[in-house]
């Protein structure tokens, strides 16, 4: 009997929370519709109607709060002791982090095996070759297509990890990014796609290394087939229809990318476009590798061997454009809101482009410049840009350190937070490490290390660190936006709860139509409006004696 009463109270409490969410969500929808109307017509209708909407009985949550308080009075007799509460807290933590243990164990096993296979491939790369026709220059010229696939796969793993963390701590990234509410793509979806790409990379890169260096399939000239086939399978897997990660969702990503690219020509900037622009700034090296891959397949091998990375115009342009897009987004946001913070954000990306320019220009050949002066300019711009971006990360994008003179200046994590406190400290430290290597993604690798092997290793490591740093940044950026609406992309502060994939399936099963209407049986006058048509439909339902199914 006691168990049944507890279950009833829990169910009622859950229903009250759902009603609160529905009320706030409807209020948010009306506010967004009126805001869009005012933006188009410039009438200011929201200033007149929103106070009236907020005063309606259906938005008044006092009755729900009173009912919730009455339910809470029934709970104290069954409340656990302080020790039991600590036990339940640990049990809840264990359930959240260890749930789905079978799939997590398999995923961990797969990642471990993949890492060991990659280490084996690295060892094979370091072993002296036995193929008499092996050409070291041609071998390194073929690395960009392999590295592009590897970095895109690492980005999938990083995005899946970020989604998994936000799903664990109920950060509603789907709502913040304006995703389809019915979307079923979750972290497991990206993990599965990343696992497929990882397997393809290990297979074809491993075969390429052992065949080209050790001629296990004999002496031939078809080694270029390995990166070509890998890129082909990568492209097919990205375009292949998927039951969960559907083509229209991938089209939405491309549309966000297109809005980011056309930011210099105007247009409203959404939070998703903001994230897309920032991701592009972290994808400089992979984008350069993609361009080098096209050059590798289109140019003769004797040219590709010597000029794969010697593009004094193309490589700096690819590094320059993502920061240019973000600069234009910041100007668009400033024009729309007139907030000074967007000008400061513009300056952050301007520093990034200055870094691109000073490393691309041969400053030592300019008058009054020497090699020493050139390196001094590099170091100065490098330190300025890195500190500027790091302070913006922890202060403005994450809000974990306040630089305000009126709000806990210099204090760490004085705001409300959803993640464990230690996670913010770890993120601040690792982000500092990532920012110190960030500028290296904008500099040609051969300017840092003259060794061909060293420059390739540096390029790969730095690009990988930047991708994982961006995934970590994405988690806390969404969490901060969820709690504070810091960038003011939303009309209201409230964010609906994140619904898991299992809950989404259960909700669909419970959903039933309130009533069904045979439209052909309703006589509708063409001159009627929406209200008259709706009344006719309701009268038709009543005349047939149909009832409203709960």
Kinemage of the C-alpha trace (Angstrom):
@kinemage 1
@onewidth
@group {chain A} dominant
@subgroup {mainchain}
@vectorlist {calphas} color= white
{ca unk a 1} P 0.000 0.000 0.000
{ca unk a 2} L 2.801 2.399 0.939
{ca unk a 3} L 4.646 1.583 -2.299
{ca unk a 4} L 1.507 2.286 -4.338
{ca unk a 5} L 1.038 5.649 -2.610
{ca unk a 6} L 4.669 6.594 -3.276
{ca unk a 7} L 4.303 5.669 -6.948
{ca unk a 8} L 1.110 7.718 -7.219
{ca unk a 9} L 2.780 10.770 -5.661
{ca unk a 10} L 5.788 10.368 -7.953
{ca unk a 11} L 3.551 10.127 -11.025
{ca unk a 12} L 1.562 13.195 -10.010
{ca unk a 13} L 4.752 15.159 -9.403
{ca unk a 14} L 6.029 14.134 -12.826
{ca unk a 15} L 2.771 15.233 -14.460
{ca unk a 16} L 2.977 18.599 -12.712
{ca unk a 17} L 6.504 19.097 -14.072
{ca unk a 18} L 5.258 18.204 -17.548
{ca unk a 19} L 2.389 20.695 -17.285
{ca unk a 20} L 4.843 23.395 -16.231
{ca unk a 21} L 7.029 22.554 -19.221
{ca unk a 22} L 4.070 22.621 -21.619
{ca unk a 23} L 2.902 25.980 -20.308
{ca unk a 24} L 6.346 27.544 -20.586
{ca unk a 25} L 6.952 26.000 -23.993
{ca unk a 26} L 3.677 27.409 -25.338
{ca unk a 27} L 4.514 30.790 -23.871
{ca unk a 28} L 7.934 30.624 -25.528
{ca unk a 29} L 6.381 29.657 -28.870
{ca unk a 30} L 3.990 32.628 -28.781
{ca unk a 31} L 6.860 34.944 -27.841
{ca unk a 32} L 8.998 33.702 -30.748
{ca unk a 33} L 6.107 34.056 -33.213
{ca unk a 34} L 5.434 37.622 -32.112
{ca unk a 35} L 9.138 38.444 -32.166
{ca unk a 36} L 9.377 37.183 -35.746
{ca unk a 37} L 6.258 39.194 -36.629
{ca unk a 38} L 7.754 42.368 -35.134
{ca unk a 39} L 11.034 41.768 -36.949
{ca unk a 40} L 9.242 41.607 -40.304
{ca unk a 41} L 6.562 44.266 -39.799
{ca unk a 42} L 8.268 46.472 -37.151
{ca unk a 43} L 4.865 47.041 -35.500
{ca unk a 44} L 5.805 46.058 -31.955
{ca unk a 45} L 2.868 43.718 -31.443
{ca unk a 46} L 4.731 41.636 -28.863
{ca unk a 47} L 4.913 44.588 -26.464
{ca unk a 48} L 1.110 44.759 -26.483
{ca unk a 49} L 0.110 41.101 -26.558
{ca unk a 50} L 2.764 39.398 -24.442
{ca unk a 51} L 1.691 41.062 -21.150
{ca unk a 52} L -1.894 40.006 -21.908
{ca unk a 53} L -0.821 36.434 -22.712
{ca unk a 54} L 1.212 36.262 -19.503
{ca unk a 55} L -1.812 37.330 -17.468
{ca unk a 56} L -4.076 34.547 -18.775
{ca unk a 57} L -5.122 31.732 -16.398
{ca unk a 58} L -3.437 29.036 -18.481
{ca unk a 59} L -0.055 30.699 -17.874
{ca unk a 60} L -0.600 31.160 -14.146
{ca unk a 61} L 1.378 28.375 -12.485
{ca unk a 62} L 0.241 29.178 -8.938
{ca unk a 63} L -2.335 26.390 -8.975
{ca unk a 64} L 0.291 23.867 -10.036
{ca unk a 65} L 2.686 25.169 -7.390
{ca unk a 66} L -0.014 24.880 -4.721
{ca unk a 67} L -0.808 21.315 -5.787
{ca unk a 68} L 2.894 20.466 -5.772
{ca unk a 69} L 3.240 21.889 -2.248
{ca unk a 70} L 0.314 19.753 -1.067
{ca unk a 71} L 1.973 16.674 -2.536
{ca unk a 72} L 5.230 17.538 -0.816
{ca unk a 73} L 3.455 17.444 2.556
{ca unk a 74} L 2.694 13.770 1.928
{ca unk a 75} L 6.344 12.897 1.344
{ca unk a 76} L 8.092 13.590 4.739
{ca unk a 77} L 6.964 10.336 6.424
{ca unk a 78} L 8.712 8.390 3.701
{ca unk a 79} L 11.764 10.652 3.442
{ca unk a 80} L 15.101 8.815 3.797
{ca unk a 81} L 17.629 9.792 6.416
{ca unk a 82} L 20.698 11.863 5.588
{ca unk a 83} L 22.792 8.731 5.201
{ca unk a 84} L 20.196 7.192 2.906
{ca unk a 85} L 20.128 10.377 0.863
{ca unk a 86} L 23.884 10.148 0.335
{ca unk a 87} L 23.481 6.514 -0.693
{ca unk a 88} L 20.705 7.397 -3.145
{ca unk a 89} L 22.842 10.201 -4.545
{ca unk a 90} L 25.708 7.773 -5.181
{ca unk a 91} L 23.269 5.253 -6.649
{ca unk a 92} L 21.840 7.892 -8.994
{ca unk a 93} L 25.344 8.890 -10.077
{ca unk a 94} L 26.219 5.236 -10.714
{ca unk a 95} L 23.044 4.731 -12.749
{ca unk a 96} L 23.657 7.846 -14.855
{ca unk a 97} L 27.294 7.040 -15.565
{ca unk a 98} L 27.234 3.245 -15.697
{ca unk a 99} L 23.915 2.752 -17.467
{ca unk a 100} L 24.093 0.774 -20.683
{ca unk a 101} L 27.204 -0.925 -19.374
{ca unk a 102} L 27.216 -3.598 -22.081
{ca unk a 103} L 27.378 -1.104 -24.965
{ca unk a 104} L 29.915 1.056 -23.131
{ca unk a 105} L 32.104 -1.964 -22.459
{ca unk a 106} L 32.016 -2.972 -26.127
{ca unk a 107} L 32.760 0.591 -27.189
{ca unk a 108} L 35.683 0.798 -24.784
{ca unk a 109} L 37.024 -2.528 -26.040
{ca unk a 110} L 36.755 -1.332 -29.642
{ca unk a 111} L 38.540 1.947 -28.884
{ca unk a 112} L 41.324 0.073 -27.085
{ca unk a 113} L 41.835 -2.326 -29.994
{ca unk a 114} L 41.792 0.574 -32.475
{ca unk a 115} L 44.419 2.495 -30.505
{ca unk a 116} L 46.687 -0.551 -30.383
{ca unk a 117} L 46.321 -1.088 -34.142
{ca unk a 118} L 47.200 2.558 -34.787
{ca unk a 119} L 50.290 2.216 -32.601
{ca unk a 120} L 51.278 -0.832 -34.653
{ca unk a 121} L 50.887 1.193 -37.849
{ca unk a 122} L 53.064 3.983 -36.417
{ca unk a 123} L 55.747 1.399 -35.605
{ca unk a 124} L 55.567 0.113 -39.189
{ca unk a 125} L 56.004 3.669 -40.478
{ca unk a 126} L 59.187 4.030 -38.406
{ca unk a 127} L 60.681 0.696 -39.531
{ca unk a 128} L 63.109 0.963 -42.499
{ca unk a 129} L 61.473 0.058 -45.793
{ca unk a 130} L 62.314 -3.015 -47.895
{ca unk a 131} L 60.555 -1.946 -51.092
{ca unk a 132} L 63.241 -0.798 -53.581
{ca unk a 133} L 60.792 1.576 -55.305
{ca unk a 134} L 59.740 3.274 -52.057
{ca unk a 135} L 59.890 7.089 -52.313
{ca unk a 136} L 59.753 9.007 -49.027
{ca unk a 137} L 58.607 12.235 -50.693
{ca unk a 138} L 55.732 10.450 -52.425
{ca unk a 139} L 54.815 8.697 -49.173
{ca unk a 140} L 54.454 11.986 -47.279
{ca unk a 141} L 52.671 13.581 -50.243
{ca unk a 142} L 49.916 10.957 -49.894
{ca unk a 143} L 49.287 11.626 -46.185
{ca unk a 144} L 46.772 14.558 -46.492
{ca unk a 145} L 43.814 12.404 -47.680
{ca unk a 146} L 44.487 9.866 -44.923
{ca unk a 147} L 44.833 12.602 -42.308
{ca unk a 148} L 41.630 14.311 -43.447
{ca unk a 149} L 39.636 11.105 -42.933
{ca unk a 150} L 41.333 10.555 -39.571
{ca unk a 151} L 40.558 14.098 -38.372
{ca unk a 152} L 36.943 13.925 -39.521
{ca unk a 153} L 36.623 10.618 -37.656
{ca unk a 154} L 38.167 12.174 -34.551
{ca unk a 155} L 35.646 15.015 -34.865
{ca unk a 156} L 32.817 12.454 -34.855
{ca unk a 157} L 34.223 10.818 -31.713
{ca unk a 158} L 34.595 14.240 -30.066
{ca unk a 159} L 31.070 15.331 -31.003
{ca unk a 160} L 29.638 12.042 -29.754
{ca unk a 161} L 31.517 12.445 -26.478
{ca unk a 162} L 30.222 16.018 -26.086
{ca unk a 163} L 26.646 14.894 -26.777
{ca unk a 164} L 27.017 12.031 -24.299
{ca unk a 165} L 28.136 14.395 -21.525
{ca unk a 166} L 25.284 16.817 -22.223
{ca unk a 167} L 22.755 13.970 -22.314
{ca unk a 168} L 24.065 12.726 -18.952
{ca unk a 169} L 23.639 16.127 -17.301
{ca unk a 170} L 20.439 17.144 -19.192
{ca unk a 171} L 21.871 20.024 -21.219
{ca unk a 172} L 19.277 20.496 -23.961
{ca unk a 173} L 21.631 21.075 -26.888
{ca unk a 174} L 18.902 20.018 -29.345
{ca unk a 175} L 16.703 22.952 -28.324
{ca unk a 176} L 19.618 25.405 -28.291
{ca unk a 177} L 20.681 24.393 -31.809
{ca unk a 178} L 17.088 24.580 -33.151
{ca unk a 179} L 17.074 20.893 -34.065
{ca unk a 180} L 13.940 18.979 -34.976
{ca unk a 181} L 12.232 18.011 -31.669
{ca unk a 182} L 11.603 14.518 -33.080
{ca unk a 183} L 15.232 13.915 -34.003
{ca unk a 184} L 16.552 10.611 -32.683
{ca unk a 185} L 20.246 11.286 -33.315
{ca unk a 186} L 22.094 10.855 -30.037
{ca unk a 187} L 25.675 10.181 -29.006
{ca unk a 188} L 25.385 6.453 -29.787
{ca unk a 189} L 24.535 7.302 -33.395
{ca unk a 190} L 27.727 9.288 -33.885
{ca unk a 191} L 29.786 6.691 -32.015
{ca unk a 192} L 28.610 4.019 -34.460
{ca unk a 193} L 29.441 6.162 -37.501
{ca unk a 194} L 32.832 7.073 -36.009
{ca unk a 195} L 33.571 3.388 -35.374
{ca unk a 196} L 32.848 2.604 -39.032
{ca unk a 197} L 35.159 5.383 -40.226
{ca unk a 198} L 37.861 4.288 -37.784
{ca unk a 199} L 37.749 0.749 -39.136
{ca unk a 200} L 37.990 2.011 -42.719
{ca unk a 201} L 40.943 4.251 -41.853
{ca unk a 202} L 42.880 1.508 -40.052
{ca unk a 203} L 42.226 -0.963 -42.874
{ca unk a 204} L 43.273 1.197 -45.827
{ca unk a 205} L 46.080 3.151 -44.159
{ca unk a 206} L 47.524 -0.053 -42.719
{ca unk a 207} L 47.402 -1.765 -46.123
{ca unk a 208} L 48.983 1.292 -47.739
{ca unk a 209} L 51.897 1.331 -45.288
{ca unk a 210} L 52.729 -2.374 -45.473
{ca unk a 211} L 52.266 -2.506 -49.256
{ca unk a 212} L 54.238 0.628 -50.130
{ca unk a 213} L 57.058 0.113 -47.622
{ca unk a 214} L 57.368 -3.665 -47.743
{ca unk a 215} L 55.777 -4.579 -51.112
{ca unk a 216} L 53.632 -7.386 -49.695
{ca unk a 217} L 51.588 -7.411 -52.915
{ca unk a 218} L 54.606 -7.129 -55.185
{ca unk a 219} L 56.112 -4.155 -56.984
{ca unk a 220} L 53.427 -2.038 -58.684
{ca unk a 221} L 52.431 1.600 -59.170
{ca unk a 222} L 48.858 1.561 -57.869
{ca unk a 223} L 49.546 2.780 -54.333
{ca unk a 224} L 47.442 5.880 -54.966
{ca unk a 225} L 44.389 3.599 -54.991
{ca unk a 226} L 44.471 3.237 -51.188
{ca unk a 227} L 43.752 6.906 -50.298
{ca unk a 228} L 41.361 7.192 -53.257
{ca unk a 229} L 39.278 4.190 -52.157
{ca unk a 230} L 39.303 5.407 -48.542
{ca unk a 231} L 37.983 8.841 -49.543
{ca unk a 232} L 35.366 7.188 -51.747
{ca unk a 233} L 34.058 5.013 -48.905
{ca unk a 234} L 34.150 7.998 -46.532
{ca unk a 235} L 32.046 10.052 -48.950
{ca unk a 236} L 29.595 7.192 -49.516
{ca unk a 237} L 29.147 6.640 -45.771
{ca unk a 238} L 28.475 10.351 -45.233
{ca unk a 239} L 25.838 10.442 -48.012
{ca unk a 240} L 24.275 7.019 -47.464
{ca unk a 241} L 20.670 7.126 -46.134
{ca unk a 242} L 20.393 6.304 -42.437
{ca unk a 243} L 17.302 5.380 -40.415
{ca unk a 244} L 18.285 7.741 -37.588
{ca unk a 245} L 20.841 10.224 -38.962
{ca unk a 246} L 18.602 11.099 -41.880
{ca unk a 247} L 19.571 13.044 -44.957
{ca unk a 248} L 17.436 16.032 -43.984
{ca unk a 249} L 19.413 16.393 -40.758
{ca unk a 250} L 22.673 16.366 -42.703
{ca unk a 251} L 21.114 18.892 -45.074
{ca unk a 252} L 20.418 21.103 -42.044
{ca unk a 253} L 24.122 21.011 -41.150
{ca unk a 254} L 25.029 22.042 -44.699
{ca unk a 255} L 22.479 24.878 -44.579
{ca unk a 256} L 24.010 26.149 -41.338
{ca unk a 257} L 27.422 25.969 -43.017
{ca unk a 258} L 26.061 27.933 -45.967
{ca unk a 259} L 24.600 30.620 -43.680
{ca unk a 260} L 28.005 30.893 -42.001
{ca unk a 261} L 29.801 31.280 -45.327
{ca unk a 262} L 27.396 33.985 -46.543
{ca unk a 263} L 27.629 35.906 -43.247
{ca unk a 264} L 29.640 38.720 -44.934
{ca unk a 265} L 26.567 39.444 -47.074
{ca unk a 266} L 24.189 39.870 -44.142
{ca unk a 267} L 21.466 37.772 -42.583
{ca unk a 268} L 20.470 36.839 -39.054
{ca unk a 269} L 22.906 34.701 -37.034
{ca unk a 270} L 21.560 31.853 -34.898
{ca unk a 271} L 23.270 30.009 -32.064
{ca unk a 272} L 23.776 27.026 -34.389
{ca unk a 273} L 25.476 29.299 -36.942
{ca unk a 274} L 27.672 30.652 -34.156
{ca unk a 275} L 28.765 27.125 -33.227
{ca unk a 276} L 29.320 26.207 -36.892
{ca unk a 277} L 31.572 29.217 -37.387
{ca unk a 278} L 33.641 28.378 -34.320
{ca unk a 279} L 33.965 24.752 -35.441
{ca unk a 280} L 35.273 25.958 -38.804
{ca unk a 281} L 38.040 27.913 -37.063
{ca unk a 282} L 39.149 24.665 -35.401
{ca unk a 283} L 39.022 22.746 -38.690
{ca unk a 284} L 41.726 24.748 -40.473
{ca unk a 285} L 44.218 21.873 -40.747
{ca unk a 286} L 41.637 19.283 -41.916
{ca unk a 287} L 40.334 21.751 -44.516
{ca unk a 288} L 43.876 22.340 -45.716
{ca unk a 289} L 44.393 18.573 -45.906
{ca unk a 290} L 41.225 18.274 -48.000
{ca unk a 291} L 42.561 20.876 -50.438
{ca unk a 292} L 45.923 19.094 -50.533
{ca unk a 293} L 44.130 15.806 -51.202
{ca unk a 294} L 42.457 17.283 -54.289
{ca unk a 295} L 45.810 18.649 -55.383
{ca unk a 296} L 47.441 15.255 -54.785
{ca unk a 297} L 44.946 13.413 -56.992
{ca unk a 298} L 44.889 16.054 -59.742
{ca unk a 299} L 48.626 16.797 -60.087
{ca unk a 300} L 51.252 14.444 -61.522
{ca unk a 301} L 53.173 12.497 -58.892
{ca unk a 302} L 56.501 14.201 -59.615
{ca unk a 303} L 54.888 17.583 -58.839
{ca unk a 304} L 52.907 16.312 -55.843
{ca unk a 305} L 56.085 14.908 -54.274
{ca unk a 306} L 57.741 18.305 -54.061
{ca unk a 307} L 54.885 20.827 -53.864
{ca unk a 308} L 52.255 19.205 -51.691
{ca unk a 309} L 52.559 21.833 -48.923
{ca unk a 310} L 54.185 24.619 -50.908
{ca unk a 311} L 51.112 26.759 -51.581
{ca unk a 312} L 51.941 30.311 -50.448
{ca unk a 313} L 48.447 31.563 -51.309
{ca unk a 314} L 45.985 28.668 -50.939
{ca unk a 315} L 46.958 27.483 -47.449
{ca unk a 316} L 46.851 30.962 -45.809
{ca unk a 317} L 43.537 31.650 -47.570
{ca unk a 318} L 41.975 28.496 -46.098
{ca unk a 319} L 43.256 29.521 -42.649
{ca unk a 320} L 42.003 33.096 -43.112
{ca unk a 321} L 38.429 32.470 -44.289
{ca unk a 322} L 36.932 30.769 -41.157
{ca unk a 323} L 38.039 33.684 -38.972
{ca unk a 324} L 36.727 36.104 -41.580
{ca unk a 325} L 33.313 34.399 -41.480
{ca unk a 326} L 33.209 34.680 -37.677
{ca unk a 327} L 34.245 38.333 -37.832
{ca unk a 328} L 31.330 39.025 -40.151
{ca unk a 329} L 28.961 37.103 -37.869
{ca unk a 330} L 30.084 39.281 -34.965
{ca unk a 331} L 29.450 42.435 -36.991
{ca unk a 332} L 26.013 41.126 -37.948
{ca unk a 333} L 25.194 40.455 -34.288
{ca unk a 334} L 26.442 43.913 -33.311
{ca unk a 335} L 24.320 45.523 -36.030
{ca unk a 336} L 21.279 43.624 -34.772
{ca unk a 337} L 21.753 44.132 -31.003
{ca unk a 338} L 24.170 47.104 -30.715
{ca unk a 339} L 25.958 45.290 -27.882
{ca unk a 340} L 29.641 46.161 -27.448
{ca unk a 341} L 30.563 42.586 -26.556
{ca unk a 342} L 30.226 41.614 -30.219
{ca unk a 343} L 32.850 44.200 -31.172
{ca unk a 344} L 35.229 42.663 -28.618
{ca unk a 345} L 34.421 39.256 -30.056
{ca unk a 346} L 35.206 40.663 -33.495
{ca unk a 347} L 38.616 41.690 -32.166
{ca unk a 348} L 39.290 38.135 -31.001
{ca unk a 349} L 38.903 36.711 -34.488
{ca unk a 350} L 40.779 39.661 -35.943
{ca unk a 351} L 43.771 38.597 -33.836
{ca unk a 352} L 43.477 35.127 -35.342
{ca unk a 353} L 43.625 36.529 -38.856
{ca unk a 354} L 46.561 38.747 -37.952
{ca unk a 355} L 48.335 35.551 -36.881
{ca unk a 356} L 47.593 34.040 -40.299
{ca unk a 357} L 48.903 37.107 -42.136
{ca unk a 358} L 52.163 37.554 -40.202
{ca unk a 359} L 53.063 33.863 -40.600
{ca unk a 360} L 52.195 33.851 -44.310
{ca unk a 361} L 54.120 36.976 -45.281
{ca unk a 362} L 57.927 36.782 -45.664
{ca unk a 363} L 58.525 39.570 -43.147
{ca unk a 364} L 62.279 38.942 -43.099
{ca unk a 365} L 62.444 40.162 -46.706
{ca unk a 366} L 60.754 43.486 -45.885
{ca unk a 367} L 62.836 46.632 -45.265
{ca unk a 368} L 63.960 47.084 -41.649
{ca unk a 369} L 63.030 43.448 -40.894
{ca unk a 370} L 65.316 40.560 -40.112
{ca unk a 371} L 64.747 36.906 -39.260
{ca unk a 372} L 65.016 37.831 -35.577
{ca unk a 373} L 62.410 40.616 -35.964
{ca unk a 374} L 60.123 38.277 -37.877
{ca unk a 375} L 60.229 35.680 -35.102
{ca unk a 376} L 59.685 38.400 -32.492
{ca unk a 377} L 56.515 39.544 -34.278
{ca unk a 378} L 55.344 35.937 -34.418
{ca unk a 379} L 55.829 35.436 -30.687
{ca unk a 380} L 54.078 38.716 -29.818
{ca unk a 381} L 51.014 38.026 -31.982
{ca unk a 382} L 50.967 34.392 -30.815
{ca unk a 383} L 50.888 35.364 -27.113
{ca unk a 384} L 48.362 38.170 -27.645
{ca unk a 385} L 45.960 35.997 -29.647
{ca unk a 386} L 46.245 32.993 -27.319
{ca unk a 387} L 45.603 34.992 -24.135
{ca unk a 388} L 42.785 36.981 -25.768
{ca unk a 389} L 41.006 33.816 -26.866
{ca unk a 390} L 41.609 31.946 -23.613
{ca unk a 391} L 40.215 34.792 -21.488
{ca unk a 392} L 37.196 34.993 -23.784
{ca unk a 393} L 36.642 31.243 -23.473
{ca unk a 394} L 36.600 31.107 -19.675
{ca unk a 395} L 34.966 34.505 -19.156
{ca unk a 396} L 32.432 35.079 -21.926
{ca unk a 397} L 31.779 31.725 -23.615
{ca unk a 398} L 31.805 29.639 -20.410
{ca unk a 399} L 31.161 32.190 -17.660
{ca unk a 400} L 33.292 30.245 -15.162
{ca unk a 401} L 35.431 33.301 -14.348
{ca unk a 402} L 33.864 36.717 -13.914
{ca unk a 403} L 35.836 39.774 -15.021
{ca unk a 404} L 33.063 42.187 -14.036
{ca unk a 405} L 33.836 44.872 -11.459
{ca unk a 406} L 30.420 44.406 -9.849
{ca unk a 407} L 29.910 40.639 -9.988
{ca unk a 408} L 32.465 38.578 -8.057
{ca unk a 409} L 35.513 39.801 -9.946
{ca unk a 410} L 38.002 37.025 -10.541
{ca unk a 411} L 36.003 34.387 -8.655
{ca unk a 412} L 35.832 30.888 -10.117
{ca unk a 413} L 32.434 29.398 -10.978
{ca unk a 414} L 30.250 31.752 -8.963
{ca unk a 415} L 27.343 31.090 -11.347
{ca unk a 416} L 24.827 28.253 -11.321
{ca unk a 417} L 26.141 25.145 -13.040
{ca unk a 418} L 24.884 21.749 -14.262
{ca unk a 419} L 28.154 19.819 -14.570
{ca unk a 420} L 30.350 18.625 -11.675
{ca unk a 421} L 32.542 21.411 -10.340
{ca unk a 422} L 35.788 19.547 -11.022
{ca unk a 423} L 34.912 19.367 -14.704
{ca unk a 424} L 35.146 23.144 -15.077
{ca unk a 425} L 38.589 23.283 -13.491
{ca unk a 426} L 39.833 20.443 -15.685
{ca unk a 427} L 38.347 22.126 -18.761
{ca unk a 428} L 40.001 25.462 -17.931
{ca unk a 429} L 43.404 23.746 -17.580
{ca unk a 430} L 43.161 21.608 -20.718
{ca unk a 431} L 41.748 24.550 -22.676
{ca unk a 432} L 44.855 26.538 -21.723
{ca unk a 433} L 47.021 23.747 -23.125
{ca unk a 434} L 44.881 23.628 -26.256
{ca unk a 435} L 45.093 27.393 -26.724
{ca unk a 436} L 48.894 27.319 -26.479
{ca unk a 437} L 48.956 24.910 -29.428
{ca unk a 438} L 46.069 26.653 -31.215
{ca unk a 439} L 48.184 29.139 -33.159
{ca unk a 440} L 50.290 26.302 -34.532
{ca unk a 441} L 47.230 25.240 -36.559
{ca unk a 442} L 47.488 28.563 -38.428
{ca unk a 443} L 51.231 28.387 -39.046
{ca unk a 444} L 52.874 26.268 -41.755
{ca unk a 445} L 54.327 23.202 -40.033
{ca unk a 446} L 57.660 23.535 -41.824
{ca unk a 447} L 58.224 26.937 -40.175
{ca unk a 448} L 58.292 25.250 -36.754
{ca unk a 449} L 60.110 22.002 -37.600
{ca unk a 450} L 62.331 21.617 -40.638
{ca unk a 451} L 62.234 17.813 -40.520
{ca unk a 452} L 59.626 16.362 -42.862
{ca unk a 453} L 58.657 13.632 -40.410
{ca unk a 454} L 58.596 16.072 -37.504
{ca unk a 455} L 56.411 18.563 -39.361
{ca unk a 456} L 53.912 15.833 -40.306
{ca unk a 457} L 53.726 14.555 -36.725
{ca unk a 458} L 53.335 18.103 -35.387
{ca unk a 459} L 50.593 18.847 -37.903
{ca unk a 460} L 48.644 15.724 -36.919
{ca unk a 461} L 49.028 16.144 -33.148
{ca unk a 462} L 48.160 19.844 -33.130
{ca unk a 463} L 45.084 19.334 -35.326
{ca unk a 464} L 43.884 16.477 -33.084
{ca unk a 465} L 44.348 18.536 -29.908
{ca unk a 466} L 42.392 21.431 -31.402
{ca unk a 467} L 39.487 19.173 -32.419
{ca unk a 468} L 39.179 17.682 -28.920
{ca unk a 469} L 39.554 21.133 -27.350
{ca unk a 470} L 36.659 22.350 -29.464
{ca unk a 471} L 34.500 19.384 -28.405
{ca unk a 472} L 35.184 20.241 -24.758
{ca unk a 473} L 34.464 23.917 -25.439
{ca unk a 474} L 31.144 22.944 -27.053
{ca unk a 475} L 29.947 21.181 -23.882
{ca unk a 476} L 30.404 24.116 -21.509
{ca unk a 477} L 29.356 26.652 -24.129
{ca unk a 478} L 25.967 24.932 -24.508
{ca unk a 479} L 25.650 24.451 -20.739
{ca unk a 480} L 26.260 28.175 -20.144
{ca unk a 481} L 23.779 29.128 -22.862
{ca unk a 482} L 21.229 26.689 -21.417
{ca unk a 483} L 21.375 28.314 -17.981
{ca unk a 484} L 21.832 32.003 -18.750
{ca unk a 485} L 20.846 32.748 -22.360
{ca unk a 486} L 24.180 34.590 -22.398
{ca unk a 487} L 24.125 35.428 -26.114
{ca unk a 488} L 20.421 36.377 -26.030
{ca unk a 489} L 19.470 34.212 -28.986
{ca unk a 490} L 16.244 33.198 -27.196
{ca unk a 491} L 13.279 35.312 -26.189
{ca unk a 492} L 13.028 33.638 -22.770
{ca unk a 493} L 15.542 32.192 -20.339
{ca unk a 494} L 13.625 28.942 -19.860
{ca unk a 495} L 14.779 25.804 -21.714
{ca unk a 496} L 12.624 22.632 -21.903
{ca unk a 497} L 14.037 19.414 -20.437
{ca unk a 498} L 16.071 17.157 -22.703
{ca unk a 499} L 14.101 14.057 -23.728
{ca unk a 500} L 16.056 10.842 -24.135
{ca unk a 501} L 15.591 8.590 -27.154
{ca unk a 502} L 13.813 5.980 -25.000
{ca unk a 503} L 11.397 8.578 -23.604
{ca unk a 504} L 10.749 9.855 -27.131
{ca unk a 505} L 9.727 6.368 -28.291
{ca unk a 506} L 7.532 5.882 -25.207
{ca unk a 507} L 5.828 9.241 -25.762
{ca unk a 508} L 5.041 8.379 -29.363
{ca unk a 509} L 3.445 5.101 -28.278
{ca unk a 510} L 1.265 6.894 -25.712
{ca unk a 511} L 0.187 9.629 -28.122
{ca unk a 512} L -3.348 9.205 -29.481
{ca unk a 513} L -5.401 11.645 -31.527
{ca unk a 514} L -7.933 13.568 -29.482
{ca unk a 515} L -10.546 12.999 -32.184
{ca unk a 516} L -10.740 12.091 -35.854
{ca unk a 517} L -12.766 14.002 -38.381
{ca unk a 518} L -13.829 12.887 -41.825
{ca unk a 519} L -13.135 16.079 -43.742
{ca unk a 520} L -15.193 14.973 -46.751
{ca unk a 521} L -18.333 14.788 -44.609
{ca unk a 522} L -18.121 18.438 -43.538
{ca unk a 523} L -19.854 21.050 -45.635
{ca unk a 524} L -17.513 24.032 -45.753
{ca unk a 525} L -18.393 27.375 -47.272
{ca unk a 526} L -15.403 28.893 -49.146
{ca unk a 527} L -16.138 32.254 -47.547
{ca unk a 528} L -15.684 30.888 -44.031
{ca unk a 529} L -12.663 31.751 -41.973
{ca unk a 530} L -10.587 29.452 -39.818
{ca unk a 531} L -12.859 29.863 -36.799
{ca unk a 532} L -16.058 29.035 -38.728
{ca unk a 533} L -14.432 25.966 -40.299
{ca unk a 534} L -13.270 24.728 -36.902
{ca unk a 535} L -16.775 25.176 -35.440
{ca unk a 536} L -18.238 23.178 -38.331
{ca unk a 537} L -15.757 20.386 -37.703
{ca unk a 538} L -16.612 20.265 -33.981
{ca unk a 539} L -20.355 20.212 -34.705
{ca unk a 540} L -19.798 17.378 -37.185
{ca unk a 541} L -18.006 15.370 -34.515
{ca unk a 542} L -20.773 15.974 -31.958
{ca unk a 543} L -23.540 15.111 -34.456
{ca unk a 544} L -21.989 11.662 -34.986
{ca unk a 545} L -21.733 11.108 -31.259
{ca unk a 546} L -17.932 10.850 -31.268
{ca unk a 547} L -16.169 11.471 -28.013
{ca unk a 548} L -12.778 12.874 -27.189
{ca unk a 549} L -10.413 10.023 -26.391
{ca unk a 550} L -7.978 10.771 -23.552
